[in-house]
Amino acid sequence: MPVSGRPAGEVTGLCRYLPGVTRGLAENGLLEVIPDRAPRWLGRPTDKPRLRQVGERLNAEHDARLRLTGDDFCRLGDIAYERDGRDEPELVRLRDLAAEMGVHLVWSNVHVHLAESVPDKGAAVLQMAAELGLDPRAIVTIGDAPNDAGLFVGGRFGATVGTADIAGQCSTCPRPCIHHPGPRGRRLRRDGRGRPRGRGRRGVRAPTREKSPVRETRRWLRRSQAFAARSTERGSAATIRGDLAAFVLCRGA
């Protein structure tokens, strides 16, 4: 299920055309979208004109130079601006200024968002899980930027995975997140004794463990990386969009 900072209109398109995807969360968890249904607010509807006024004040009074995204026309709940290469110190400065005006500012790798409350994709996923009768421990969340901080909160889900981009940005996340660097130079698939899975010392095949969301996610990531590498070698235009990298995998969904 995609959990995106993109507008409701764009996430609706993802849900319609991605195989096996029937619903999604848009605008950093503000809205649930299901094809052929009106988007549903998961929280209190926001006052977009007020958010727009804050953006205009930041431009006029603090030389923020914020530029509205081209998809603003299909956004229902938040205001988004192009990041335009801004570094973290500048984004933190703008976040503090927005907070003085009573608005929360958060960013992804491509956009800067203004919202009336702290964006929390994780809370939106938990709400959806409760409504669908899904165990949060069977959910794996994946994200790549500070606007995904709600997906990284410890104890919420069975496992959480961050791309390499997030490792150096945890200190700027609006909510506390966990950071455990992954293993380097080692096989990811091991049995309980630390030996590579396969045949043991006496030629006896190690018992196969029950599938877990973490191992399934690792396998999916390896296959995705291999696909991207093959596509590049063939000169294909296929890429993995970093700004759409936040989503959840759920066993039994």
C-alpha positions as CSV (number, residue, x, y, z in Angstrom):
1,M,0.0,0.0,0.0
2,P,1.6,3.3,-1.0
3,V,1.8,5.9,1.9
4,S,2.8,9.0,0.1
5,G,3.3,12.7,0.4
6,R,1.9,13.0,-3.1
7,P,-1.6,14.4,-3.7
8,A,-4.8,12.4,-3.5
9,G,-5.2,12.5,-7.2
10,E,-1.8,11.0,-8.0
11,V,-2.1,8.3,-5.3
12,T,-5.5,7.3,-6.8
13,G,-3.7,6.7,-10.1
14,L,-1.1,4.5,-8.4
15,C,-3.9,2.5,-6.7
16,R,-5.7,2.0,-10.0
17,Y,-2.7,0.8,-12.0
18,L,-0.2,-0.9,-9.7
19,P,-0.8,-4.6,-9.5
20,G,-2.4,-5.8,-6.3
21,V,-2.8,-2.3,-4.8
22,T,-6.4,-1.5,-3.8
23,R,-6.0,1.6,-1.6
24,G,-3.4,4.1,-0.5
25,L,-2.7,7.0,1.9
26,A,-2.0,10.4,0.4
27,E,-0.7,13.8,1.5
28,N,1.4,12.3,4.3
29,G,-1.4,10.3,5.8
30,L,-4.2,12.9,5.7
31,L,-6.4,11.1,3.3
32,E,-7.3,7.5,2.3
33,V,-7.8,7.0,-1.4
34,I,-9.6,4.1,-3.1
35,P,-10.3,4.1,-6.8
36,D,-13.9,5.1,-7.8
37,R,-14.5,6.5,-4.3
38,A,-14.3,10.0,-2.9
39,P,-11.1,10.5,-0.8
40,R,-11.7,10.0,2.9
41,W,-10.2,12.3,5.6
42,L,-8.4,10.3,8.3
43,G,-8.3,13.4,10.5
44,R,-9.7,16.9,10.7
45,P,-9.9,18.6,7.3
46,T,-7.3,21.3,7.0
47,D,-7.6,25.0,6.1
48,K,-5.6,25.3,2.9
49,P,-6.0,29.0,2.5
50,R,-4.4,29.5,5.9
51,L,-1.5,27.3,5.0
52,R,-1.1,29.2,1.7
53,Q,-1.0,32.5,3.6
54,V,1.8,31.1,5.8
55,G,3.8,30.2,2.7
56,E,3.3,33.7,1.3
57,R,4.5,35.2,4.6
58,L,7.6,33.0,4.6
59,N,8.4,34.3,1.1
60,A,7.6,37.9,1.8
61,E,9.1,38.3,5.3
62,H,11.9,35.7,5.3
63,D,13.0,35.3,1.7
64,A,12.0,31.7,1.7
65,R,11.5,31.6,-2.1
66,L,9.0,28.7,-1.9
67,R,7.6,27.6,-5.2
68,L,4.3,25.8,-5.3
69,T,4.4,22.3,-6.8
70,G,2.7,21.7,-10.2
71,D,0.3,19.2,-8.6
72,D,-1.2,21.7,-6.2
73,F,-4.5,21.6,-8.1
74,C,-5.2,18.1,-7.0
75,R,-4.1,18.4,-3.4
76,L,-6.9,18.4,-0.9
77,G,-5.2,18.7,2.5
78,D,-1.7,20.2,2.5
79,I,0.4,22.8,0.6
80,A,3.5,21.5,-1.0
81,Y,6.5,23.4,-2.5
82,E,9.4,22.3,-4.6
83,R,12.5,21.5,-2.4
84,D,14.7,23.0,-5.1
85,G,17.9,21.6,-3.6
86,R,17.5,23.2,-0.2
87,D,19.9,21.8,2.4
88,E,18.9,20.7,5.9
89,P,20.0,23.9,7.7
90,E,17.8,26.0,5.5
91,L,14.9,23.6,5.9
92,V,15.3,23.6,9.7
93,R,15.3,27.4,9.6
94,L,12.0,27.4,7.6
95,R,10.6,24.8,9.9
96,D,11.3,27.0,13.0
97,L,9.8,30.0,11.3
98,A,6.6,28.1,10.3
99,A,6.3,26.8,13.9
100,E,6.2,30.4,15.1
101,M,3.2,31.0,12.8
102,G,1.4,27.9,14.2
103,V,2.1,25.6,11.2
104,H,4.2,22.5,10.9
105,L,6.8,22.2,8.1
106,V,8.2,18.9,7.0
107,W,10.1,17.8,3.9
108,S,10.8,14.8,1.6
109,N,13.6,14.4,-0.9
110,V,11.7,16.5,-3.4
111,H,9.0,18.6,-1.6
112,V,8.5,20.9,1.3
113,H,5.1,20.5,3.0
114,L,3.0,22.8,5.3
115,A,0.4,21.2,7.5
116,E,-1.8,22.2,10.5
117,S,-0.6,19.2,12.6
118,V,2.6,17.1,12.6
119,P,2.3,14.7,9.6
120,D,2.3,11.1,10.9
121,K,2.1,8.5,8.2
122,G,2.5,5.8,10.9
123,A,-0.6,6.8,12.8
124,A,-2.6,6.7,9.5
125,V,-1.3,3.2,8.8
126,L,-2.2,2.1,12.3
127,Q,-5.7,3.5,11.8
128,M,-6.1,1.6,8.6
129,A,-4.8,-1.6,10.2
130,A,-7.3,-1.3,13.0
131,E,-10.2,-0.8,10.5
132,L,-9.1,-3.7,8.4
133,G,-8.4,-6.0,11.3
134,L,-4.7,-6.3,10.5
135,D,-2.1,-7.0,13.1
136,P,0.5,-4.2,13.1
137,R,3.2,-6.8,13.9
138,A,2.6,-8.3,10.4
139,I,3.3,-4.9,8.8
140,V,6.7,-3.8,7.4
141,T,7.0,0.0,6.7
142,I,9.6,1.5,4.3
143,G,10.5,5.1,3.9
144,D,13.2,7.5,2.7
145,A,12.8,11.0,4.2
146,P,11.8,12.9,7.3
147,N,8.1,13.0,6.3
148,D,8.2,9.3,6.8
149,A,9.2,9.6,10.5
150,G,5.9,8.2,11.7
151,L,6.7,4.9,9.9
152,F,10.0,4.6,11.8
153,V,8.7,4.9,15.4
154,G,9.8,1.9,17.4
155,G,7.2,-0.6,18.6
156,R,4.5,0.4,16.1
157,F,5.1,-2.2,13.4
158,G,6.7,-5.6,12.9
159,A,9.7,-4.1,11.2
160,T,10.6,-0.8,9.6
161,V,13.1,-0.2,6.8
162,G,14.8,3.0,5.8
163,T,16.7,3.6,2.6
164,A,20.2,4.9,2.8
165,D,18.9,8.5,2.4
166,I,17.4,8.5,5.9
167,A,20.4,7.5,7.9
168,G,21.8,11.0,8.2
169,Q,18.4,12.7,8.6
170,C,17.1,11.1,11.8
171,S,18.0,14.2,13.8
172,T,15.7,16.4,11.7
173,C,12.7,14.0,11.8
174,P,9.6,15.6,13.5
175,R,9.1,12.4,15.6
176,P,11.8,10.2,17.2
177,C,12.8,7.3,15.0
178,I,15.0,4.3,15.4
179,H,18.3,3.8,13.5
180,H,20.1,0.5,13.3
181,P,22.6,0.4,10.4
182,G,22.2,-2.8,8.4
183,P,24.9,-5.4,8.0
184,R,27.6,-4.8,5.3
185,G,29.4,-7.4,3.4
186,R,27.4,-10.3,5.0
187,R,24.7,-12.6,3.7
188,L,21.3,-11.5,4.8
189,R,19.8,-15.0,4.9
190,R,21.2,-16.9,7.9
191,D,19.8,-19.5,10.2
192,G,19.6,-19.2,14.0
193,R,23.2,-20.2,14.5
194,G,24.6,-17.6,12.1
195,R,25.6,-20.1,9.3
196,P,24.4,-19.5,5.8
197,R,21.2,-21.3,5.1
198,G,21.6,-24.5,3.1
199,R,23.3,-27.8,3.9
200,G,24.9,-28.2,7.3
201,R,28.3,-29.8,8.2
202,R,26.9,-33.3,7.9
203,G,25.0,-32.7,4.7
204,V,21.6,-32.2,6.5
205,R,19.6,-29.3,5.1
206,A,18.9,-26.7,7.7
207,P,15.2,-26.4,8.6
208,T,13.3,-23.7,6.7
209,R,11.9,-21.1,8.9
210,E,8.5,-19.6,8.6
211,K,8.3,-16.6,6.3
212,S,8.6,-13.2,8.1
213,P,7.8,-9.7,6.8
214,V,11.5,-8.7,7.3
215,R,12.9,-11.5,5.2
216,E,10.3,-11.0,2.5
217,T,11.1,-7.3,2.4
218,R,14.8,-8.0,2.0
219,R,14.1,-10.4,-0.8
220,W,11.9,-7.9,-2.5
221,L,14.5,-5.2,-2.2
222,R,17.2,-7.4,-3.7
223,R,15.0,-8.3,-6.6
224,S,14.1,-4.6,-7.2
225,Q,17.8,-3.6,-7.2
226,A,18.6,-6.4,-9.7
227,F,15.7,-5.3,-11.9
228,A,16.9,-1.7,-11.8
229,A,20.4,-2.8,-12.7
230,R,19.2,-4.8,-15.6
231,S,17.0,-2.0,-16.8
232,T,19.9,0.4,-16.7
233,E,22.1,-2.0,-18.7
234,R,19.4,-2.3,-21.4
235,G,19.0,1.5,-21.5
236,S,15.5,1.3,-20.3
237,A,13.8,4.3,-18.7
238,A,12.6,2.2,-15.7
239,T,13.6,3.8,-12.4
240,I,12.6,3.6,-8.8
241,R,11.2,7.0,-7.8
242,G,12.6,8.0,-4.4
243,D,9.7,10.4,-3.7
244,L,7.3,7.5,-3.9
245,A,9.4,5.1,-1.8
246,A,7.2,5.1,1.3
247,F,4.8,2.2,1.5
248,V,3.9,-0.7,3.6
249,L,3.8,-4.5,3.1
250,C,1.4,-6.6,5.1
251,R,1.3,-10.3,5.4
252,G,-2.2,-11.6,4.8
253,A,-3.6,-8.3,3.6
